[in-house]
């Protein structure tokens, strides 16, 4: 979706510049900058979550990326999970997930993963699954 809308905005700006509507063309460039900035701040990730086979698996990669994509994965046995923090901001529109696990050397916290691209229902289902594992 990001790329489709970006191409549309870029073509519209080009057409406006070609027909000498410079002010509107500059406005379209500004709209594109805001569009790009929103997706950078929101930090959209494609998410795959599984809690099958007594393991928690979270795979994710940035939805808006230029160049080679960086795929990340978090995987650990369910018994290691000590807590899962869901941090919401902007009236629940943006959400991050942080896992806290118990290791041989003590407690460890994984880096936060943005869940902004997921719907509220998908986030709720993930939270319920993790709460079941934690016994909450």
C-alpha positions as CSV (number, residue, x, y, z in Angstrom):
1,X,0.0,0.0,0.0
2,X,2.8,2.4,0.9
3,X,4.5,2.0,-2.5
4,X,1.3,2.2,-4.4
5,X,0.2,5.5,-2.8
6,X,3.8,6.9,-3.1
7,X,3.8,6.2,-6.8
8,X,0.4,7.8,-7.2
9,X,1.6,11.0,-5.3
10,X,4.8,11.1,-7.3
11,X,3.0,10.9,-10.6
12,X,0.4,13.5,-9.5
13,X,3.2,15.9,-8.5
14,X,5.0,15.3,-11.9
15,X,1.8,16.0,-13.8
16,X,1.1,19.1,-11.8
17,X,4.7,20.4,-12.5
18,X,4.4,19.6,-16.2
19,X,1.1,21.6,-16.5
20,X,2.7,24.5,-14.7
21,X,0.7,24.2,-11.5
22,X,3.9,24.7,-9.5
23,X,2.3,25.5,-6.2
24,X,0.1,22.4,-6.3
25,X,3.1,20.3,-7.3
26,X,5.1,21.6,-4.3
27,X,2.1,20.8,-2.1
28,X,2.1,17.2,-3.5
29,X,5.8,16.9,-2.7
30,X,4.9,18.1,0.9
31,X,2.1,15.5,1.1
32,X,4.6,12.8,0.0
33,X,7.1,13.9,2.7
34,X,4.3,13.7,5.4
35,X,3.2,10.2,4.0
36,X,6.8,9.0,4.2
37,X,7.4,10.4,7.6
38,X,4.2,8.8,9.0
39,X,5.4,5.4,7.9
40,X,8.8,5.9,9.3
41,X,7.5,7.1,12.7
42,X,4.8,4.4,12.9
43,X,7.5,1.8,12.2
44,X,5.2,-0.7,10.3
45,X,6.3,-4.3,10.4
46,X,5.0,-7.4,8.7
47,X,4.4,-9.8,11.6
48,X,4.2,-13.6,11.9
49,X,3.4,-14.9,15.4
50,X,3.2,-18.6,16.5
51,X,3.0,-20.2,19.9
52,X,2.8,-23.8,18.6
53,X,5.1,-26.7,19.7
54,X,5.8,-25.1,23.1
55,X,7.8,-22.3,21.4
56,X,7.1,-18.6,20.9
57,X,8.1,-17.5,17.5
58,X,7.8,-13.9,16.3
59,X,9.1,-13.0,12.8
60,X,9.0,-9.5,11.5
61,X,10.5,-7.1,9.0
62,X,9.9,-3.5,8.1
63,X,7.0,-2.9,5.7
64,X,8.7,0.3,4.3
65,X,12.2,-0.4,3.4
66,X,14.6,0.7,0.7
67,X,17.2,-1.8,-0.5
68,X,17.6,-5.2,1.0
69,X,15.1,-6.1,3.7
70,X,16.2,-7.0,7.1
71,X,14.3,-10.0,8.5
72,X,14.3,-10.5,12.2
73,X,13.1,-13.3,14.4
74,X,12.6,-13.9,18.1
75,X,12.2,-17.6,19.1
76,X,12.4,-19.2,22.5
77,X,10.7,-21.9,24.5
78,X,7.4,-20.9,26.2
79,X,8.7,-21.7,29.7
80,X,11.3,-18.9,29.4
81,X,8.7,-16.2,29.0
82,X,8.4,-14.1,32.2
83,X,6.4,-11.2,30.8
84,X,5.1,-9.5,27.6
85,X,4.6,-5.8,27.6
86,X,2.2,-4.2,25.2
87,X,2.8,-0.5,25.0
88,X,0.1,1.6,23.3
89,X,0.4,5.2,22.2
90,X,-1.5,7.7,20.1
91,X,-4.9,6.4,21.5
92,X,-4.1,2.8,20.7
93,X,-3.2,3.4,17.1
94,X,0.5,2.5,17.7
95,X,1.6,-0.5,19.7
96,X,4.9,-2.1,20.7
97,X,5.6,-5.6,22.1
98,X,8.5,-6.4,24.4
99,X,9.3,-9.9,25.7
100,X,11.0,-10.5,29.0
101,X,12.6,-13.9,29.3
102,X,14.5,-15.8,32.0
103,X,17.9,-17.0,30.8
104,X,20.7,-18.9,32.6
105,X,22.3,-15.6,33.4
106,X,19.2,-13.8,34.6
107,X,16.4,-11.8,33.1
108,X,16.7,-10.5,29.5
109,X,14.5,-8.2,27.5
110,X,14.2,-8.4,23.7
111,X,14.0,-5.2,21.7
112,X,10.5,-3.8,21.2
113,X,8.7,-4.8,18.0
114,X,6.1,-2.5,16.5
115,X,2.6,-4.1,16.1
116,X,1.2,-1.0,14.5
117,X,0.4,-2.8,11.2
118,X,-1.8,-5.3,13.0
119,X,-5.5,-4.7,13.6
120,X,-6.7,-4.2,17.2
121,X,-8.3,-7.7,17.0
122,X,-5.1,-9.3,15.9
123,X,-3.2,-7.5,18.7
124,X,-5.9,-8.7,21.2
125,X,-5.6,-12.3,20.0
126,X,-1.8,-12.1,20.4
127,X,-2.1,-10.7,23.9
128,X,-4.6,-13.3,24.9
129,X,-2.3,-16.1,23.7
130,X,0.6,-14.7,25.6
131,X,-1.5,-14.1,28.7
132,X,-2.5,-17.8,28.5
133,X,1.1,-18.8,28.4
134,X,1.9,-16.6,31.4
135,X,-1.2,-17.9,33.3
136,X,-2.8,-14.4,33.6
